[in-house]
Each structure stands twice: as C-alpha cells, then as structure tokens.
C-alpha cells in the first residue's frame, strides 16, 4: 500500500528557508500515471495547493507562491522535496505531501496524502 | 479567480442523509473531487470525477454536479463520518488552477 511520509523541521525562523522531504514507499515515484505535490493547511483555514512535480522534473506552482517555492524530485531515493524561502508567519501550516492522479483531461485529483507535518514560523 | 463556496457547517442526525454543497460559477462544466478530513488525520479522497468512489469508500458516499452546484451526499450518516469535507476543482484559466472550497464541518448530532 502506498505511503507518503513528510520529514523536516517543525520550527523555522522568519525570513529563513523551509525544507521538507516526502518519502514514497509502496509505489513507484517514476510512474507516468501520477504527479507528486504539496498542499498546506494554515490553522483554522482551508487547503491551499502549493505545487506539483512529475517524475521527469516538470513542475507546476501556485502563482501566489511561485516566486518563493521550489519542488524537486529524486527518483533514486523515491523522494520529492519542497523549499519555501523568505518565510513569514503566514506560512505557518500543516504541510501535506500528496500523490496526484494524472488524467487525460488534466482535471486531476489527489488520491493519497501524507499525514502532514506541522510547520511553525516564529522567532 | 474562480471561487468555490461551501457552507461552514452541516448537521444531521445519525441515520439521516447529509448533503454538502459546493457552489461555483457553472461548476457543472468542471470536474469536482471531494475529500474528507478528520482531526489529526490525513485527508481522504471520497469522490472523484464528480461521482466516482475510490475503492474502500462506502457506497453511502455519492456525488453529483450540475449547473452552479456540486453536491456530496452521505446517506445513513454514522458518527464516524463526522469530519471536514472539501471540494476541489482544476481550472486552468484561474490563478491558481487547483482550487479548494473552504470546507464544511459535518456533524452527526
């Protein structure tokens, strides 16, 4: 069964860069049927898509975050990563890594989620 | 940009039917997916492509989409169905193009 596990620091300082990694097990990160991505949920708020990556390295980002975000993939380690720079308190959220089903219509859905990791931005 | 509007909360007695709506301009022309999120747990896909269920999701969960409203219907509600439910669409003309509704807290009274 597919499992996604986030790892990274729970507390980061304002203006610094957040680095999170998602390890994929029980499935191939190189499958052409899927993208891999990140979604976050700030406290008391809804879900916000951050971006997605294909195993080839093609990326799609939320335009509101694109200037501060980089998503990368390492197929040899079955991992993909998220970097968010210039952090502010508004980046405080639970960050989930997700598997995104790639469809011919491109109206994709997220069919597997990691448990999520709490990130607090505070000095 | 495109906006998805959900009611903040829905309450229903166990055994009854809960209907959670997701409103958007001509949402019937888009494909809607639904997620269930319980506190401290990862979200779970419960309906995709408007009305399809992933394996393992009970038949009590169903979806529809027409006009300006998509609906997630939970029949014979159980206490274990209490959760936040989010709708989601892709809209390549929007910014961003992956959009979630604000979420609906479903309570089994």
Boltz contact constraints between the chains, C-beta under 6 A:
constraints:
  - contact:
      token1: [A, 46]
      token2: [B, 100]
      max_distance: 6.0
  - contact:
      token1: [A, 46]
      token2: [B, 102]
      max_distance: 6.0
  - contact:
      token1: [A, 46]
      token2: [B, 103]
      max_distance: 6.0
  - contact:
      token1: [A, 47]
      token2: [B, 86]
      max_distance: 6.0
  - contact:
      token1: [A, 47]
      token2: [B, 100]
      max_distance: 6.0
  - contact:
      token1: [A, 49]
      token2: [B, 98]
      max_distance: 6.0
  - contact:
      token1: [A, 62]
      token2: [B, 96]
      max_distance: 6.0
  - contact:
      token1: [A, 63]
      token2: [B, 95]
      max_distance: 6.0
  - contact:
      token1: [A, 63]
      token2: [B, 96]
      max_distance: 6.0
  - contact:
      token1: [A, 107]
      token2: [B, 31]
      max_distance: 6.0
  - contact:
      token1: [A, 107]
      token2: [B, 90]
      max_distance: 6.0
  - contact:
      token1: [A, 109]
      token2: [B, 33]
      max_distance: 6.0
  - contact:
      token1: [A, 109]
      token2: [B, 48]
      max_distance: 6.0
  - contact:
      token1: [A, 111]
      token2: [B, 45]
      max_distance: 6.0
  - contact:
      token1: [A, 113]
      token2: [B, 42]
      max_distance: 6.0
  - contact:
      token1: [A, 113]
      token2: [B, 43]
      max_distance: 6.0
  - contact:
      token1: [A, 115]
      token2: [B, 42]
      max_distance: 6.0
